[in-house]
Structure formats: structure tokens, C-alpha cells
């Protein structure tokens, strides 16, 4: 049965004093947790809406700049600004989608994560690879069924891909998608210490948090031949049962 956060624990009136004290304490913790969850959801929802207005203004101003005569250098800067605005807009969409998912997790639609969608994400997040002349290899073994929306997948894979490209000076970044996971391999120097989700930047912290919310596994570890592997596993125990329901 689904847990109702608003329904408090209770004991009989003739229960021992210790049990009544324990029940009161549990109910207090429950109210605090419920309040924190609502506050987090409200913050993500309202802050995301507030960000839409300045992003719309920035995008409009950037389009006006595109109509004017510019040098090649200025044109490149305007393109970079436009790419950043698009990336920020998608991040806002991802936050809103996550809030909606948390409010109605049982009703979250299941969908196919297609090769075309992955290719679009790779295209959006591989500009630095072209500048560094780092290759991108994409291998799709299967298209998995997931609950995460397109903006959330762009945020997840985009973060990992940009990290892999930044770590690779020469060589190729390999991306492998299967029914159970997505793997991104780089040819950089690898992790200098054991992966700590709280110690490798905000991007990986977001990835780790999003994976936990969807019941996915996230690993970051060194390759035996050098470089680093980032792996998101879709088929954990909770998510595999969902997939079985779809395929049955």
C-alpha cells in the first residue's frame, strides 16, 4: 500500500508512556519530512517559473542581435549565447518535469528512449569535442523504456558527456546505449580518487540525485586501459518490474 504522509501513527490510549512518546516523536519527524518535501517541490516549481521570463527576454534580445551586421567573432559569441539559453531553458523544463513526476510518480508516462533522441542530445552537447578534435562514437544496442522526460535525459546525459569531453584531450568518447543502461567512456586521465557524489561538482551531484529519484543506478569508475566510465543503469530492481509490466 502507498504510504500516506498525512496519516499519523497512533497507539492505544492504555499503551505504555514510552510507546506514546515514541509515537509522538515519529509523528513529529513525519510532519517535518512532509514539510521539507513540499518546500523542495515548491522551490523547484516557483524558481523554474521565475527563470522563464529572463530567459525569454535574453532569447529575444539575442535574435535581434542576429539581424545586425556583425564580425565573425561577434557572430560566434551570439551563437554561444543562444546555445547557453537553450541549455538553460531545457534545464528549467527538466526541473518542472521532475516536480510533476514527484507529485504524480504513479502516473508518470512510460516512453521509449530512442536512438534519434540520443543523437540529438549528443549533437547539443558535443560542441567542445569539435573544437578539441575529440571523436564521438555512438553505439545503440537497444532502445530502453523509461519514465524520465526528454529535458531530464538531456540534463543527465549532457552532464556526463560534457565531463567526458572535457577530460579527453585526444582520442574518442564512446557512448553505448542498451536496454539496461547507458555507458559513456572517455580517454582522459581517469579519477584520481574514489568517486564521491558530493566531491565532483554540481553536475555529477545533479546526475546522482536524478538517478536516485528514478530508482536508477549511477556509477563512475576508472577504465583498466585508462580513462573513466560513467554508467547509468535503468534496470534496477524497481525499474525492471516496471519494464516487465510494459512488456507483458
N, C-alpha and C positions, 0 to 999 in steps of 0.2 A: 504493500500500500504506500501511496505517496505521503510523505511527511508534511503535515500542516504546521507551518511555523507559528501560526497564530493560536494554535491549540496548546494550552499549557499542561504540564504534568500535574497530577493530583494523587493524593493518598487519602485513606480513610481518616475520619476525624479522631478515631481512637488509636491511630498509629503512634509509634514512639516519637518523642520530641526530635530525636536525631533524624528520623526519616522526614519529618515535616520541614526541618531546617535544610536538609539536603534538597528536598523538592523546591523550596523557595529559592535556593541558590541556583538550581538548574533552570528554573523559570526566568530568573534574572539574567543568566547567561544567554538564554534563548532570546529574550527581548533585545539584548544588546547586539547579538548576531543579526537578528532580523533588521534592526535599525541600521547597522553598518551596511548590510546588503542593499537596502533601499537607498541609502545615501550614495553608495557607489554607482548604482544604476542611474539615479537622478543626476549625478555629476556628469557621467558619460553622456547622458541624453541631452541635458541642457547645454553643456560645453560644446557638444558637437553642433547643435543648432546655432549657437552663437558664432561658431567659426565659419559657418556657411556665408554669412554676409560679407566679411572682409575678403574671403576667397573669391566671391563673385565680383567684388569691386576690383580686386587685383587682376582677375582674368579679363575683365572689360578694359581696363587700362592697358593691359598688355596687347590686346587686339588692336587698340588704337595706335600703339607704337609700331605695330607691324605694317600699318598703312603708310607710315612716313618713310622718307629716304634715309637709309642707314648704311653704315660701312659694314663690311663682312664681319668684323669683330662685334659690332653692336647687334647685328642680326643673330649671331651665335648666343649672345648673352640673353636676348629676348627669348630665344628658343629654350634656353636653360631655365629661365624663369617660368615659362609655360609648362615645362616638364615638372618642375617643382610644385606648381599649383595643382596640376593633375594628380600628382602623387599625394599631396596633402588632402585633396578632395576625396580621393579613394580611401585614405586613412579615416576621414570623418565618416564616410559611408560604412566602413568596417566597424567603427565604434557603435554607430547606430544599429547596425545589423546584429552586433553582439548583445546589445541591450535588449533588442527584440527577442533574440534567441534565449536569453536568460529568463525573460518574462514568460515565454511560451515554449520552453525547451521540448515539451512533448509534441508540439505542433510544428516544429522546425521541419521544413520540407527537405526530403532526400533528393539528391540530384547526381547526375553523372559529371565527374571532373574530366573534361575531355582533353585530348591532345591539343586541339585548337586553342583552348583556354590557357593551357600551359605555355604554348608557343607565344601567345600574346603577353603573358606575364614575363617570359624570358626577354622578349623584344623590348618591353618597357624598362627593364632593369639591367640591361647589358650595355648601356652607352659607354661606361668606363672600360669595358672589355675591348671595344673597338679602338678606343684611344690608346690602350696599353698593348694592343695586338695580341690579346689573350683569346684563345679559341673557346667556343661553347659547343659542347657535344650533347645532343638530346636524344635519349632512347626511351621510347614508350612501349612497355611490355603489355600493359593493360590499363584500362580507364576505370578507376575506382568509383564507388558510390559513397558520397559524403554528405554531411549536413551543412558544412561551412559555406558561406556565400562567396561570390567572386571577389569582392573587395577584401574579405578576410584572407582568402587564399593568396591574393596579390601581396598583402602585407606580410604573410608568413614566408612565402617562397621568395618574395622580393628581398626581404631582410637577409635571408640565408645566402641568396645568390650574390647580392652586393658585397657581403662579407667575404665570400669565396673569391670573387673577382679582385677585391682589394688585397687579399692575401697572396694572390698569384701574380708574379712578375713576368714569368714566361711559362708557356705550356697551355693546358686546356682545363676548363672546368667541365666536369661530367655531370649530367643530370639524368637520373634513371627513375622512371615512374612505373610502378606496378600496382596490382590490385591491393596490396597490403601496405605499401609505403612509398615514399619519395626520398631519394638519396641524392645529395649534392656533394661532389668530391672536388677538392681543389689541389693544386700542386704548390702550395706555399710552404712555409717553414713548420706548420703544424702548431698545436697547442704547446705552450711552454710549461703548462701546469695542468692539473686535472680540472675538467670543466666545472665551473661554479656558476649557476644561472644568475647569481647576484653580483658576479665579478667580471662580466664580459660585455658591458654596455647595455643601454636601454633596449636596443633592437632585439638582442637574444632574450632579454627578460620578457619582452612582449611575446616573442615566439613561445617561450616556455609556458607563459601564463595562458595563452590562447590554446595551446595543445592540452593543457590540463582541463580547461573548460569543456573541450570536446571529447575528453576521455582518450586522447591520443598520447603516444609515447614520443619523447624527443631525446635524442642522443647526439652528442658532439664528441668525437674522439679522433685520435691520430691514425693515419694510414700506415701500414707497415713499410710501404715504399716511399714514405714522405708525403707531407700534406695533411689535410684534415677532411673528415667525413661528417656531414650534418645529415641526420636521418629522422624523418617524421614517420611514425608507424601508425597507420589508420586502424589496423586490425588488432586492437587491444581486446580484452575480454568483453568490455561493454559495447564497443563499436562493432565487433564481429557478430554479436547477437542481432544487432540492427540489420546488418547486411544479410544475415540468414533469413530474416523475416521478409526482406525485399525479394530475395531470390527464390523463396518457397512459393 
